[in-house]
């Protein structure tokens, strides 16, 4: 059975997907140049994208950081 996703929800999900791709791309470049700690990465993402450090954002940045540094 197929579920229906209203256009507004779909647009928000697509915007979030695109934002995560932009964060991951920019963050990997920052990590390559600076070799920062996880805390520095979270601060940088918050400053760069004007975001609050929510649990979801911290988890996402931590995943990117761990993937980049092979943890």
NORLIN-V327115 format. One record per residue. N is the residue number from 0. SS is DSSP state (2 for helix, 1 for strand, 0 for the rest). PHI is phi as a letter, one per 20 degrees, with the letter a starting at -180 (none if undefined). PSI is psi as a letter, one per 30 degrees, with the letter a starting at -180 (999 if undefined). Layout:
# NORLIN-V327115
[[N & SS & PHI & PSI] [N & SS & PHI & PSI]]
This chain:
# NORLIN-V327115
[[0 & 0 & none & k] [1 & 0 & e & k] [2 & 0 & e & l] [3 & 0 & e & k] [4 & 0 & d & k] [5 & 0 & f & l] [6 & 2 & g & e] [7 & 2 & f & e] [8 & 2 & f & e] [9 & 2 & f & e] [10 & 2 & f & e] [11 & 2 & f & e] [12 & 2 & f & e] [13 & 2 & f & e] [14 & 2 & f & e] [15 & 2 & f & e] [16 & 2 & f & e] [17 & 2 & f & e] [18 & 2 & f & e] [19 & 2 & f & e] [20 & 2 & f & e] [21 & 2 & f & e] [22 & 2 & f & e] [23 & 2 & f & e] [24 & 2 & f & e] [25 & 2 & f & e] [26 & 2 & f & e] [27 & 2 & f & e] [28 & 2 & f & e] [29 & 2 & f & e] [30 & 2 & f & e] [31 & 2 & f & e] [32 & 2 & f & e] [33 & 2 & d & f] [34 & 0 & l & h] [35 & 0 & e & l] [36 & 0 & f & l] [37 & 2 & f & e] [38 & 2 & f & e] [39 & 2 & f & e] [40 & 2 & f & e] [41 & 2 & f & e] [42 & 2 & g & e] [43 & 2 & f & e] [44 & 2 & f & e] [45 & 2 & f & e] [46 & 2 & f & e] [47 & 2 & f & e] [48 & 2 & d & g] [49 & 0 & l & h] [50 & 0 & d & l] [51 & 0 & e & l] [52 & 0 & e & i] [53 & 0 & f & l] [54 & 2 & g & e] [55 & 2 & f & e] [56 & 2 & f & e] [57 & 2 & f & e] [58 & 2 & f & e] [59 & 2 & f & e] [60 & 2 & f & e] [61 & 2 & f & e] [62 & 2 & f & e] [63 & 2 & f & e] [64 & 2 & f & e] [65 & 2 & f & e] [66 & 2 & f & e] [67 & 2 & f & e] [68 & 2 & e & g] [69 & 0 & m & h] [70 & 0 & e & 999]]
